[in-house]
Amino acid sequence: MIGSADGNIQCNYHGNDDAWLTKLDSSGNIEWQKCFGGSQNESVIDIIPTDDGGYIFSGQSSSNDGDVSGNHGEADVWVAKLDHWGNLLWQKCYGGSATEFGFVIKKSLDDNYFVGGFTLSNDGDVFGNHSLSPYDADIWLIKIRQNGELFWQQCIGGIGDDGLSDIVELPDGKMMLLGWTDTDNNSGDVNCDHHGPSTWDVWLLSAFDSLYLGRSEIKKENFEIMIFPNPGDQYIKFVARGTDKSSDTFIKIFNRLGQTISTFILQRDGSEIIFDCRELPSGSYYFSYENDQVNRCGQIIIMH
């Protein structure tokens, strides 16, 4: 972050602290520089290159003007996509009415993005915060699509203060998460030998992305599930195609926060099942299906 507009800083300064990005050549000379922000405070914590030659960064924003829109209150996780020359292509704020911070962004194996940090909220985009105090945070892990659409979110922690600093993705949707915790009573998700009350421990844990879109360990190709109509209104039909299915198929429906809203089984001798979506709000939902031959995910749209 920067709070001035002189010296080496020659960009459109918005006021207070802006996010400042510079591109250097091999000799350390500035090729380009950009200031992003609004009337409040912004920062960039992590940035990675994208496959199209641009960049995507994560950080924090407290503004709702200038380059920033969609703030939920106080400070949000802020993610922005840039082209090769640092021009802003899109930006998104994620969070709730309290404070969020995005420390790390990583490209996922299925070509989406993980963003991790902490949250003090339990509203807006945030659901499931374990902390009882407004001053204690949970790890907040979100997954977003390439266009910034929120895919799912997860709060991880206990009644103390927890946060995330790094993500390592392993094959098949598995992840190692590195963070910190002062939850010393093994509450919530914390289950380890803490080294003393009111102290910070490094916290290493494993997690699994149940909506991993690239995890198709297919033993046989001749099976898939088709859904229609999509978008749907009152009912959506799941139809099995192919013959290589020797077990029942387990189907789950998720909302955009990653919460399971329905589960059902397509029997091995059945070919279709009808999902009643009349009571669900319009919007994007996700499904996964799994049997002994295939494990896949997809998206459904409900429009009333």
N, C-alpha and C positions, 0 to 999 in steps of 0.2 A: 504494500500500500504506500501511497505517497500523499503528502499534504502541502506540496508546493508546486510552483510552475516556473522554475528558473533553473539555472545550471544546465545539466544534461537533459532535464525534463522539458521537452518542447512538444506538448500535445494539448488537446482540448480538456483542460482541467475543469471539473464540475463543482468543486467545493468540498470542504472537509477532507476526508481521506478517499482517494480514488484508487482503483486497481490500475497498476502501471505495468505494462508488458513491453519488453524490448526484444528485438531479434538482432543477434550479433553475427558478424561474419567470422571467419577462422582466425582473424587477427584481433578480434574483440571490438571492432568498429560497429557502431549502431547502424543497422540496415533500415529498421523502422521501429517506431515506438507508438504506443497507443495508451490513452487514459480512458478507463471505463468507469461509469458510476452515475450517481445522482447527487442530490443535495445533502445526503447523510454520508455514512461511512461504508466503503467497500474494500474488499481485499481479495487477492488471489493467493491460494495456498499450494495448489498442485495444477500442473498443466501437462498434457500429453499430445503427441502428434496424432492426426487422424489419417485414414487411408487415402483421402482425397487431397493430401498435401496441406491441409489446414491444421487447426489446433482446437482443443477443447479444454476448458479449465474449470476448476471448482474452487469455491471460496465462500465468502459471506457478504451479504448486502443488507443494509438497513433502509435503503431508499425505496421510493415508489415513483420516481420521476427520472428524467434524463435518459440514460440507457437502460434503466431498470423498470420493470413492470411486473405486477403479480405478487407483490409482497404481502405476506400473511399477518405481519405484526412483529414488532421489534426486529430481530435479525434473522434472516432466512439463509439456508443453504442456497448458494447462487452458482449456476452453471451456465457457461456461455460457449458458443461455437464460433470460431473465427475462420476466415479463409487464409490462404497462403500469405497474404500481405497484412494480416491482422485486422481486416474489416469484420465487423460484427455481423454474423449471419442470423443467429437467434440467441435468446437468453431465456432462462426459466428460474423462478424462485420456488423453492420447496420448503414447507415447514408449517408451523402453526402460530398461535398467538404469542408464544414466548420466543426463546432464542434457540436457533440452530446454527451449526457450523459444519462446513464440509472440508475435511482435511485431506482427503485422498480421492482421486478418480482413476479408475482402471477400466480398460476395455475388456469386455467379457469374451469368452471363447465363442459365443454365439453372436458376436458383432454388435452387442449392445454395450452399456456402460454401468459399472457399479460406482456409487458415490458413498463415502462413509465419513462419519464424524460423530457428533452428538446432538441430542435434542433435549430441551426442557419442556416441550409442549406435549399435549395429549389431545389435540384437536387439529382442524385443517387437514393437512396431508398425513398427520402423525396419529398413529393408533397403537395402544398397548404399552405405553410408558410405565415402567415399574416403579419409578421414584415417587416417594410420598412427599418430599420436600420440593418447593419451587426452585431451590438452589442446587438440587442434585440432578444429574443428567443421566440418560441412557445412551448407550451406543445406538446410533441411527444409521441403518444401512438401507439404501434405496437402489433400485435398478431402473434405468431409464432407457428408452429406445434412442435410435440415432437422431431422431427429430426432437428429443427432449421430453417426450411423453412419459409420464410416470407409469412404470410397469408394476412394481410392487414396492412395499416398504416393510421394514421390520425393526422393532425396538428390542434391544438385547441388553439385559442388565439386572440389577437388584435394586434395593431401596437406597443404596449409596450412590456415589458418583462414578459413572462409567463412560468411557469414550473409545473411539476407534482411530488408529493411526495408519494402518496398512492392511492391504488385502492381497492374498496370493490365491489365485484360482487354480485348482487342480482339475484333471479330467472328470467328465461326467457330472458337472455341476457342483463339485465339492469345493469348499473354500477353507483357507486358514485365515483367521482374523487376529490381528495383533493390536492390542489396546492397553487400557489401564483400568483399574478398579480400586475403590476404597470401600466396597461392599464387603464387610468383614464377617457377616453373619450367615453367608451362604443362602441368601434369599434370592427369589426370582430365578434367573438363569445361572447365577454364580454358584459354583460348586468346586471350591479349591481350598487349599490350606493357606489362608491369608496370614500375613506376617506381622500383624499387630493392628489394633484399632487406630483410626485416624491416620493411617499411612496409605501410601499408594503402592499397589503391586502392579507389575506387568501382568497382563491377562492375555493368554493365548488360548484360542478356542477354535473348534472346527464347526462348519455350518454346511448346509446343503441348499442349493437353489432348486426348489421343487418345480419351478417353471422354466428350467433351463431349456431353451429352444433348440439347442444343437445336440441334445443327448439322444441320438437315435442309434442305439446299439441293436441293429436289426439282424436277426439271425436268418430270416427269410423275408423276401421282398413282397410276397403276395398277401399282404394284409394292410388295410388302412381303414380309418373311419371318416366318412363324409358327413358334413352337417349342412342342413338346409331347412328353411330359408335362412340366409345370413346376409344382411340383417334380418332379424326375426321380430315378430310382434308378440303373439300370444304363446306360441309353441315352437320349439326347435327340435328337429328330428336328427338323431344320431344313427347313422346307417353303416353297418360293417360291410366292407367289400374285400373279397379274397377268401381263400379257404384255409390258409396256414394259421389256424388258431386252435390250439389244443387245450386252452384254458379260458376261464372267464376273463372279460375285459373290465377293469376297474376305471371308472370315469369320475373325475372331480371337476367342479366348476368353482372358479375363484373370482372375487371382485378385484378392482384395480389396486387394492391395498394388500393383496395376497391372502385374504381371508377366505377360507373354504365356505361356500354357501350351499353346496349341494354335492352329494356323492351318490352314485348308483352303479349297478353292475349289469353289463351286457352279457347274458348267459352265452356259454360256448355254442349252444345250439340255436341261439337267437340271432336275428339279423338287424334289428333296429330297436330303438327306445325313444320315447317322446319326452322332452323336458318342458315342463310348464313354467313359463317365465312371465306370466301375467302380473305377478305381484312385485317383480323386480323393477327398479327405476331404469329408465333409458340410459344407455351408456355402453362402455367397453367392458367385456368380461373375458376370462381366459379359461381354457379347459386343458386337462391332461388326460391321457388314457394309456393304460399299461396292461399288457398280458405277457405271456412267456415268449412272445415273438418280437414285441415292439414296445417302445416307450416314447411317446411324443406329446407335444403341446400345440396349442393353437389359440386363436382369438375368435370370439363371437361378438356381434353387435346387436343390442336390443334397442328397438325404436318403436315406441308406442304412439 
